Amino acid sequence: MVKASIGAYYQPPFYREMRNQEGEINRALMAQKSMHGVLGLVYDFKLYDRPFRLISEAYYKSLWDVVAYDVDNVRIRYYGDNNAKGYAAGIDFRLNGEFVKGAESWVNLSLLRTREQINGIEHTMREVGDTASVVVNDVARPTDQLVSFSMFFQDYLPKNPN
């Protein structure tokens, strides 16, 4: 089964996003906006006479009027202005099924890329060992996680039906 969806999202600012790094409140702050699309595939099959399902989804989200922020240990410091644009793109793969007969388990692998371009800042990158930097269009957002792997596995104890 193939499925697709698109959508738009407007997130009104919260108090913390309205405060800039000097503590001043920007009452003219606009909602952060995004437009996104998802394309998915679900494939059911049997392996060793047990049911399995492979689910894969690819997604892209365009972001604008973004309130940029920095993460300092556990402290989040917002810029208090709609000063950035960016995107999130990725692909997820999940395999669910009875790896052990009668017990459902799953394995999930996700690849994610979140980037942003902050207005008025020249983003540069320098390779390890180089002394000169190169101008780039965007940089990783604080939430960028390139690879994520998770697994839930169930099994039975020998001679214990519970």
N, C-alpha and C positions, 0 to 999 in steps of 0.2 A: 504494500500500500504506500502510495506517495502522498504527501501532504505539504501544503504551503500556506504561509500566512504573512501578512504585513500589518503594520500598525504604527501609530504615532503616540508619543507620550510627552506631556508637559508637566514638569514638576515645579510647583511654586516654591520659592525659597523659604527655608526655615530661618529662625533667628540666628543660629550659628553661622550660616552661609552669608547672611547680611552683614556680619561684623568683619571688617578687614583686619589686617595684622596689627594695626595701630589701635584697634578697639572701636573705631568709628562705625556707625550703622549707615548702610546705603539703602535708603527707603525706595529708591528707584530701580532696585534690582529686579530683572525680569525672570520669568520661569525658564529653567533649563529645558531644552527641547531635544527630541530624538525621533528618528524615523527608522524602523527596522523591518527586516524580512527574514523569514526562516523557511528553509526547505528541508523536509525530512523524508526518511524512508524507513518502513517497518517491514521486516521479512521474518515470517514464522517458518520453522522447519523442525524436523525430528532428527535426533542423533542418538544412537543406541536405544531406540524406541522411547525416548524421552523428549518432551516439548522444549524448544528453545526459541528465543526471539532476539533478533539483531535489530537494534534501533540506531539510526545515524541521523544527525541533524547538522546542517551548516547554517550559519547565521551571520548577518552583518547589521550593524547599528551605526547610523550617522548621528553625531552629536553636535549641537551648536548652542550658543548662548550659555556655555558651560562656565560654572564658577570653579576655577582651578583651586587646588589646595596642596599643601605639603604635609607629610607625615613625619613628625619628630618623635621617635620612640612610640609612645601611645597617644600622643597629642596630635590632633588634626588642626591645622591652621589654614583657614580659608582666605582667599584674596579679597572677597567681598565685592566682586565685580564680574560681569559677564564677559570675561576676557579670554576665552578659549573656545576652540572647536576640536573635534576629534572623532574617533571611531572605535568600535569594538568589533572584532571578527573572529570567528572560530568554527570548530567542528567537534562534535561529540560522537563517540561510539560507545554503545552499551550492549553487552551480551547477557541476557537473563536466561535462566533455565535451571533444570535439575541436573547439576553436575553430579550430585549424589541423589539416587532415586528417592523421590518423595520429599526432598528438601530444596526449596528454591534458593538460588544464589545469583549473584551478578558481578560483572567486571565492567568498569567504566574508564575510558581514556578520553581526555579532552585536550585540545590544543586551542589556546586563546591568545589574542593579541589586542591590547588596548593602547592606543596612542593619542596624543594631544598636541596641539600647537597653540601656545600661549601668545596672544597678541602683544606686539612691542618687544618681544624677546627673540634674539637671534640664537637658535638652538644649534649647538655644535657637538661634534663627536670626535674623539681621539682614540686611536688604537693603542694598545699596550706597547710601550717602547717608542711611540712617535712623539715628536715635540710639537708638530703642527696639527691643528684641528681642522675639521671639514664641516661646513655648514650643512645641516640636515633639515628636512621639512617638519619633522615632528619627533617627539620623544615619548618614551613609555610613561603611561599614567601610573600613579602609585598603586593601582589595583592590578597591574599587568601580571598575569601568571601564564607563562608560555605552555607548560605541560602540567597536567593534573591527572593522577591515577588514583582510583579507589576500587575497593573490592569488598564484597560481603559474601562470606562463604559459610554455609551450614553443613553439618555432618552429624552423624549419630555415634554414640558411644557403643562399643560392642556389647551385645546382650542386654541393652537398656532400650526399651521401645519408646521412652519419653524423649 
